[in-house]
Amino acid sequence: MCACPRFLLRKATNGQFFFNLHAANGEKILTSELYTTKTAALNGLESVKVNSPLDSRYEKFNDKAGKPRFNLKTANSQVIGVSEGYSTPQSRDQGIASCKVNGPNATTEDQT
């Protein structure tokens, strides 16, 4: 396993595809939606690379349990990735900063 930012492309138990963005330290930053085809998942991954550096693409919110989270969106407001729940708004903001740095240049590891 390399110590570099990477997307892990996976196949869900229902046969659909998804990816996770991981920072160089191995921490999961972002999870995609489920896609019906591998090609669609790869297109979503490329969209994360394009949109992740842009401040305007992040939506900050608290989930039902009150945990700070963020969504990464496209220019037309489609959600392309969701974060884990964070313990504080500051840690969520660090997650966004990590996504902005790691997303554009992360390698892809196909685990399908």
N, C-alpha and C positions, 0 to 999 in steps of 0.2 A: 504494500500500500504506500503510495507516494505521499509526502508531506506537502501537498499542493491543493489548492481549491479544486473541487471537482463536482460534476453532476453525476449522480448514480442513476442510471436509467434501469427501471425494474418493471416486472410484470406482476400485477396483482393476482390474487387467488381467483378473481372472477374473469381473468384473461385480458383485462384492460392494462394499459401502460401508464406509468407515472414516473416522475423523477424527483430527486431531492438534491438541493444544493448544499454542499458541505464546505466549510472553511478549511484552511490548511491544517488547523488543529483537530480536524475530524468532527467538529460540532455541526449539527444540522442547522441550517439557516432558514431554509425555505422548502416547502413541499408543493408540488403541482396538483392540479385536478387530475382526475382519471380521463384517459383518452382511449378511444376505441381502437386506434391503430398506432403502431410504432412511429409511422411517419408524422402523424399528428402530434405525438409526444415530442418528437425531435423539433418540430416547428415551434411548439410551446417553449422548449428549451432555448431555442434561438431567440425567441421573443424576450425571454428573461435576460439574455445577454445584451440585447438592445435597450431594454427599458430599465434595467436595474441601476444604472448610474444616475438616473434622473430623479431629483427630489420630488417632482410633481406626480410621480407614478406610485407613491406610497400613501396608503390610507392607514392611519393609526386608529385603534379602537380598543375597547375592553370587551372581552367575551362575557358570556352569561355568568361565569364564575368570578368575574371581576379582574381577570388576568389581562395585562396589556399584550396586545398582538398587533401585527400589521399584515396588510395585503399588498401585493405588488400588482399593479394594473397596467394595461396597455393604454394607448392614447384614447381609445374609445371606451375606456373604463371597464374592460373585461378583466376579471381577476385571473392572473396567470400563476400566482403562487401565494401561499399563506404561511405565516410563521408559526412557530410553537408559542405556547403561552409563556410569558416572562413574569418574573417576580416584581419588577418595578418598571415604570415608564423609562427610566434611564437605561436599564438593561435592554428594553425593546429598542431604544434609539441606537444602542451599540450594535444590536442585531441588524438594523437597517444600514448602519455604516459598514458593517461587514459584508452585507449583501451588495452594496454599491461597489465595494472594492473587489470582492471575489467573483461576482456574477459575470462581468464582461469577459474575463479571460480564463474561466474555469475549464478544465479538460472534461471530456465525457467518458465515463466508464460504463459500457453496456453490460448490464448484468441480466439481460433477458435470455 
